[in-house]
């Protein structure tokens, strides 16, 4: 395994709130960091300055070696590629990354949402990439952060534990050892089923937004978690949680409940969902979105809830609460999120033997994202099932 004090080189892809926070922190710790963003507008205000200011739970200035829109330049010779974009960007970004990936690089999605690492692995191989890389995903973003002024990231909270996994379970210890020097809170998940089915954002964001849709449409500001979570909302979150748990149990992994997740990630005293959400200091002063045309719907529904619902349908689990949110969000925004989202078909997964197929991928019996001398390489996913 690796020396935890080793200075790594990072490419951070995505200059939103999370991307600026991660890039600034890594640079502050003395690592060589390149920050890439697809559009120039988001980085224009601080590109020439060459650094990101951190304030809040972490303070200081992180000086970056590159800030720009050239993906090849950002990725060149980097040890670790931290993808910090919305999940809707994972597939197109993976297509663009594929020609520039090199042997030995590690890709970590922060976070992967539901089956993000699986989608990226599948996509880079479909794009013809044969590089020996590891693709992994974090269960959640390590920071609760906001960017009020471009180039200044406000760290409102830091999670105490973040589970991460590689697509192949045997590679997860390597992934953790590679990154534990910068993020000691990274812990090994049993498999990507744990990180993906533990996608709490897909539980929280759409439900709270849609159950407060009248308040959001009225343009009256309120705190998303403290004001937006009534006891009735908490009961609905419990129903979604039970459906998610049922899917996980059939597929071979029981995800942690919402309350266990909140306790482990934020160090909160165990209680009920209502109390824990409203009392979490990291969620204090988090504003509700000013519109329903927000990532809480157009990201978390197709990239979070749709794959859970599709997997549930394949294994015979009913998910009425989740399905209602998908249908309501689609109707409000005038989009077909079931068609847009991460379906089993798009992930190259069979409906009739889904549990067996996922187990084969996790165990490495199907070669998806790695080139190893002991395993045959394929440019696209084989279909032994």
C-alpha positions as CSV (number, residue, x, y, z in Angstrom):
1,X,0.0,0.0,0.0
2,X,1.0,3.6,-0.3
3,X,2.6,6.0,2.1
4,X,-0.1,8.2,3.4
5,X,2.2,11.2,3.4
6,X,2.9,10.9,-0.3
7,X,2.2,14.0,-2.4
8,X,-0.1,13.1,-5.2
9,X,-1.1,15.0,-8.3
10,X,-4.8,15.5,-8.8
11,X,-7.2,16.6,-11.5
12,X,-10.4,17.9,-10.1
13,X,-13.1,17.9,-12.8
14,X,-15.9,20.3,-12.1
15,X,-15.6,23.8,-10.6
16,X,-18.9,23.9,-8.7
17,X,-19.3,24.2,-5.0
18,X,-17.8,20.7,-4.3
19,X,-15.1,21.0,-6.9
20,X,-13.8,24.3,-5.7
21,X,-13.8,23.0,-2.1
22,X,-12.0,19.8,-3.0
23,X,-9.5,21.5,-5.3
24,X,-8.7,24.2,-2.7
25,X,-8.3,21.7,0.1
26,X,-6.0,19.4,-1.8
27,X,-3.8,22.3,-2.9
28,X,-3.8,23.7,0.6
29,X,-2.4,20.3,1.7
30,X,0.5,20.8,-0.7
31,X,-0.7,18.5,-3.6
32,X,-0.3,19.5,-7.3
33,X,-3.9,20.2,-8.4
34,X,-5.4,21.0,-11.8
35,X,-9.0,22.2,-11.9
36,X,-11.0,21.7,-15.1
37,X,-14.4,23.1,-15.9
38,X,-16.3,22.6,-19.1
39,X,-17.4,26.3,-19.4
40,X,-15.0,29.2,-18.9
41,X,-17.6,31.5,-17.2
42,X,-17.5,29.6,-13.9
43,X,-13.7,29.9,-13.6
44,X,-13.2,33.3,-15.2
45,X,-13.3,35.3,-12.0
46,X,-10.5,33.4,-10.3
47,X,-8.5,31.8,-13.1
48,X,-5.8,34.5,-13.3
49,X,-5.6,34.6,-9.5
50,X,-4.6,30.9,-9.6
51,X,-5.9,30.0,-6.2
52,X,-9.0,29.1,-4.3
53,X,-9.8,30.6,-0.9
54,X,-11.4,28.3,1.7
55,X,-13.3,29.6,4.7
56,X,-15.6,28.2,7.4
57,X,-14.6,24.8,8.8
58,X,-11.3,25.0,6.7
59,X,-9.5,28.3,6.1
60,X,-6.6,29.2,3.8
61,X,-5.6,29.6,0.2
62,X,-4.9,26.7,-2.1
63,X,-2.7,27.5,-5.1
64,X,-3.5,25.4,-8.2
65,X,-1.1,24.5,-11.0
66,X,-3.8,24.7,-13.7
67,X,-7.3,26.2,-14.0
68,X,-8.9,25.9,-17.4
69,X,-11.1,24.2,-19.9
70,X,-8.6,21.9,-21.6
71,X,-9.5,18.4,-20.3
72,X,-6.4,16.7,-21.7
73,X,-4.1,19.3,-20.0
74,X,-5.9,18.9,-16.7
75,X,-5.7,15.1,-16.8
76,X,-2.1,14.7,-18.1
77,X,0.1,12.6,-15.8
78,X,-2.3,13.0,-12.8
79,X,-2.4,10.2,-10.2
80,X,-6.0,10.8,-9.2
81,X,-8.9,12.2,-11.1
82,X,-11.6,13.6,-8.8
83,X,-14.9,13.9,-10.7
84,X,-17.0,16.5,-8.9
85,X,-19.8,17.2,-11.3
86,X,-23.5,16.5,-11.3
87,X,-24.3,12.9,-12.1
88,X,-25.9,14.0,-15.3
89,X,-22.4,14.9,-16.6
90,X,-20.8,11.5,-15.8
91,X,-21.6,9.8,-19.1
92,X,-20.6,12.7,-21.4
93,X,-17.5,13.4,-19.3
94,X,-16.5,9.8,-19.4
95,X,-16.7,9.8,-23.2
96,X,-14.4,12.8,-23.2
97,X,-12.0,11.4,-20.7
98,X,-11.6,8.0,-22.4
99,X,-8.9,9.0,-25.0
100,X,-6.8,10.7,-22.3
101,X,-6.8,8.1,-19.6
102,X,-3.4,6.4,-18.8
103,X,-2.4,3.3,-17.0
104,X,-2.3,3.6,-13.2
105,X,-4.8,6.5,-12.9
106,X,-7.6,6.4,-10.3
107,X,-11.0,7.9,-11.0
108,X,-13.2,8.8,-8.0
109,X,-16.7,10.1,-8.5
110,X,-17.6,12.6,-5.7
111,X,-20.3,11.2,-5.3
112,X,-21.4,8.6,-7.8
113,X,-25.1,8.9,-6.9
114,X,-26.7,5.5,-8.0
115,X,-24.5,3.3,-10.1
116,X,-22.2,6.2,-11.2
117,X,-19.0,4.2,-11.2
118,X,-20.7,1.4,-13.1
119,X,-21.9,3.9,-15.7
120,X,-18.4,5.5,-16.1
121,X,-16.7,2.1,-16.3
122,X,-19.1,1.0,-19.0
123,X,-18.9,4.3,-20.9
124,X,-15.1,4.5,-21.1
125,X,-14.8,1.0,-22.4
126,X,-17.5,1.6,-25.0
127,X,-15.5,4.6,-26.0
128,X,-12.5,2.3,-26.7
129,X,-10.4,3.0,-23.7
130,X,-7.9,0.2,-22.8
131,X,-6.0,2.0,-20.1
132,X,-5.4,0.2,-16.8
133,X,-7.5,2.4,-14.5
134,X,-9.6,2.0,-11.4
135,X,-13.0,3.6,-11.3
136,X,-14.6,4.2,-7.9
137,X,-17.3,6.3,-6.3
138,X,-17.9,8.0,-3.0
139,X,-21.2,7.5,-1.3
140,X,-21.5,11.2,-0.7
141,X,-19.6,14.5,-1.1
142,X,-17.2,14.9,1.8
143,X,-18.2,18.6,2.3
144,X,-21.3,20.6,2.8
145,X,-20.1,23.6,0.9
146,X,-21.3,26.7,-0.8
147,X,-19.7,29.2,-3.3
148,X,-21.0,32.7,-2.7
149,X,-18.2,34.4,-4.6
150,X,-16.4,32.5,-7.4
151,X,-13.1,31.2,-6.1
152,X,-14.1,31.3,-2.5
153,X,-15.6,28.0,-1.1
154,X,-17.4,28.2,2.3
155,X,-17.1,24.8,4.1
156,X,-20.2,24.5,6.2
157,X,-19.6,21.0,7.4
158,X,-17.2,18.0,6.9
159,X,-18.5,14.5,7.1
160,X,-16.8,12.2,9.6
161,X,-17.1,9.1,7.5
162,X,-17.5,8.7,3.7
163,X,-17.7,5.2,2.2
164,X,-16.0,4.6,-1.1
165,X,-15.8,1.6,-3.4
166,X,-14.2,0.5,-6.7
167,X,-16.3,-1.3,-9.3
168,X,-14.3,-4.4,-8.5
169,X,-14.5,-5.0,-4.8
170,X,-10.9,-6.4,-4.6
171,X,-9.6,-3.0,-5.7
172,X,-11.4,-1.0,-3.0
173,X,-8.5,-1.4,-0.4
174,X,-6.1,0.0,-3.0
175,X,-8.4,2.9,-3.6
176,X,-8.7,3.7,0.1
177,X,-4.9,3.4,0.7
178,X,-4.3,5.7,-2.2
179,X,-6.5,8.5,-0.8
180,X,-6.4,8.0,3.0
181,X,-3.6,10.5,3.4
182,X,-5.7,13.3,2.1
183,X,-9.1,12.0,3.3
184,X,-8.8,9.8,6.4
185,X,-12.6,9.7,6.6
186,X,-12.7,7.6,3.4
187,X,-13.6,4.0,4.4
188,X,-13.9,0.9,2.3
189,X,-17.4,-0.1,1.3
190,X,-18.2,-3.8,0.8
191,X,-19.1,-3.0,-2.9
192,X,-20.6,-0.4,-5.1
193,X,-24.0,-1.6,-4.0
194,X,-23.3,-0.1,-0.6
195,X,-22.2,3.3,-2.0
196,X,-24.9,3.4,-4.7
197,X,-27.9,2.2,-2.7
198,X,-26.6,4.4,0.1
199,X,-27.3,7.4,-2.1
200,X,-29.1,9.5,0.5
201,X,-29.3,12.5,-1.7
202,X,-31.8,10.7,-3.9
203,X,-33.9,10.1,-0.7
204,X,-33.6,13.7,0.7
205,X,-33.5,16.1,-2.2
206,X,-36.5,15.2,-4.4
207,X,-38.9,14.3,-1.6
208,X,-38.2,17.5,0.5
209,X,-38.3,19.7,-2.7
210,X,-41.6,18.2,-4.0
211,X,-43.3,18.2,-0.6
212,X,-42.5,21.9,-0.4
213,X,-43.2,22.7,-4.0
214,X,-45.8,25.4,-3.2
215,X,-43.4,27.2,-0.9
216,X,-40.6,27.0,-3.6
217,X,-43.0,28.3,-6.3
218,X,-44.1,31.1,-4.1
219,X,-40.5,32.3,-3.9
220,X,-40.6,32.6,-0.1
221,X,-37.1,31.7,1.3
222,X,-36.8,29.0,3.8
223,X,-34.2,26.6,5.2
224,X,-34.3,23.4,3.2
225,X,-33.7,20.9,6.0
226,X,-34.8,22.8,9.1
227,X,-38.0,24.4,7.8
228,X,-38.7,22.0,4.9
229,X,-38.9,18.8,7.0
230,X,-42.2,18.5,8.8
231,X,-43.2,15.3,10.6
232,X,-45.3,14.4,7.6
233,X,-42.2,14.9,5.3
234,X,-40.2,12.7,7.7
235,X,-42.8,9.9,7.4
236,X,-42.6,10.0,3.6
237,X,-38.8,9.8,3.8
238,X,-39.2,6.7,6.0
239,X,-41.3,5.1,3.3
240,X,-38.7,5.9,0.6
241,X,-36.1,4.5,2.9
242,X,-37.9,1.2,3.4
243,X,-38.3,0.8,-0.3
244,X,-34.6,1.4,-0.9
245,X,-33.8,-1.1,1.8
246,X,-36.1,-3.7,0.3
247,X,-34.3,-3.4,-3.1
248,X,-30.9,-3.6,-1.4
249,X,-31.8,-6.8,0.5
250,X,-32.9,-8.5,-2.7
251,X,-29.7,-7.5,-4.5
252,X,-27.5,-8.7,-1.7
253,X,-26.8,-5.5,0.3
254,X,-28.9,-3.9,3.0
255,X,-28.1,-0.1,2.9
256,X,-27.9,1.8,6.2
257,X,-31.0,3.5,7.3
258,X,-31.3,7.3,7.0
259,X,-30.8,7.6,10.8
260,X,-27.7,5.4,10.8
261,X,-26.3,7.3,7.9
262,X,-26.8,10.6,9.6
263,X,-25.3,9.3,12.8
264,X,-22.2,7.9,11.1
265,X,-21.6,10.8,8.7
266,X,-22.2,13.7,11.0
267,X,-21.6,12.2,14.5
268,X,-25.2,12.9,15.5
269,X,-26.9,11.2,18.4
270,X,-29.3,8.6,17.1
271,X,-32.9,9.7,17.0
272,X,-35.7,9.9,14.5
273,X,-35.4,11.4,11.0
274,X,-37.3,14.5,11.9
275,X,-35.1,15.4,14.8
276,X,-31.8,14.5,13.2
277,X,-32.4,16.5,10.0
278,X,-33.6,19.6,11.8
279,X,-30.9,19.5,14.5
280,X,-27.9,18.8,12.2
281,X,-25.6,21.8,12.5
282,X,-24.1,21.1,9.1
283,X,-27.6,21.6,7.6
284,X,-28.2,24.9,9.3
285,X,-28.7,27.8,7.0
286,X,-28.9,25.6,3.9
287,X,-31.4,27.5,1.7
288,X,-34.1,25.9,-0.3
289,X,-33.8,26.2,-4.0
290,X,-35.5,29.2,-5.5
291,X,-36.9,27.1,-8.4
292,X,-38.0,23.5,-9.0
293,X,-35.9,23.4,-12.1
294,X,-33.0,22.5,-9.9
295,X,-30.5,19.6,-9.6
296,X,-32.5,18.2,-6.6
297,X,-35.0,17.1,-9.4
298,X,-33.1,17.0,-12.7
299,X,-30.1,15.2,-11.2
300,X,-31.3,13.2,-8.2
301,X,-34.4,11.9,-9.9
302,X,-32.9,10.4,-13.1
303,X,-29.5,9.6,-11.7
304,X,-30.7,8.5,-8.2
305,X,-34.3,7.3,-8.0
306,X,-34.7,6.0,-11.6
307,X,-32.0,3.3,-11.3
308,X,-33.4,2.2,-7.9
309,X,-36.9,2.0,-9.3
310,X,-35.7,0.2,-12.5
311,X,-33.7,-2.3,-10.4
312,X,-36.7,-2.8,-8.1
313,X,-39.0,-3.6,-11.0
314,X,-36.5,-6.1,-12.3
315,X,-36.4,-8.0,-9.0
316,X,-40.1,-7.7,-8.2
317,X,-40.0,-5.1,-5.4
318,X,-42.7,-2.4,-5.3
319,X,-41.6,1.2,-4.9
320,X,-44.8,3.3,-4.9
321,X,-43.3,6.3,-3.0
322,X,-40.2,6.4,-5.2
323,X,-42.3,6.0,-8.4
324,X,-44.6,8.8,-7.3
325,X,-41.6,11.2,-7.0
326,X,-40.3,10.2,-10.4
327,X,-43.6,10.8,-12.0
328,X,-44.3,14.1,-10.2
329,X,-40.9,15.5,-11.0
330,X,-41.3,14.5,-14.7
331,X,-44.6,16.2,-14.9
332,X,-43.5,19.4,-13.2
333,X,-40.5,19.9,-15.4
334,X,-42.0,18.4,-18.5
335,X,-39.4,15.8,-18.9
336,X,-39.3,12.0,-19.1
337,X,-36.9,11.2,-16.4
338,X,-37.4,7.4,-16.7
339,X,-36.2,7.6,-20.3
340,X,-33.4,10.1,-19.5
341,X,-32.2,8.3,-16.4
342,X,-29.7,5.5,-15.6
343,X,-31.7,2.5,-16.7
344,X,-30.5,-1.1,-16.5
345,X,-30.4,-1.1,-20.3
346,X,-28.1,1.9,-20.5
347,X,-25.8,0.3,-17.9
348,X,-25.6,-2.9,-19.9
349,X,-27.3,-4.9,-17.2
350,X,-29.8,-7.8,-17.7
351,X,-33.2,-7.6,-16.2
352,X,-33.8,-11.3,-15.8
353,X,-30.6,-12.1,-13.8
354,X,-29.8,-8.7,-12.3
355,X,-28.5,-10.0,-8.9
356,X,-26.2,-12.5,-10.5
357,X,-24.9,-10.0,-13.0
358,X,-24.1,-7.4,-10.3
359,X,-22.4,-10.1,-8.2
360,X,-20.2,-11.1,-11.2
361,X,-19.1,-7.6,-11.8
362,X,-18.3,-7.0,-8.2
363,X,-16.3,-10.2,-7.9
364,X,-14.4,-9.5,-11.2
365,X,-15.8,-12.4,-13.1
366,X,-16.8,-9.9,-15.7
367,X,-14.0,-7.5,-16.8
368,X,-15.3,-4.0,-16.9
369,X,-13.0,-1.3,-15.9
370,X,-9.5,-2.8,-15.4
371,X,-6.8,-4.4,-17.5
372,X,-5.0,-7.0,-15.5
373,X,-2.7,-9.7,-16.7
374,X,-4.8,-12.3,-14.8
375,X,-8.0,-11.1,-16.5
376,X,-8.9,-10.8,-20.1
377,X,-9.6,-7.4,-21.4
378,X,-12.7,-6.4,-23.4
379,X,-13.6,-3.1,-24.9
380,X,-17.3,-3.4,-23.9
381,X,-19.0,-5.4,-21.3
382,X,-19.3,-9.1,-22.1
383,X,-22.7,-10.6,-21.5
384,X,-22.2,-14.1,-19.9
385,X,-25.6,-14.1,-18.4
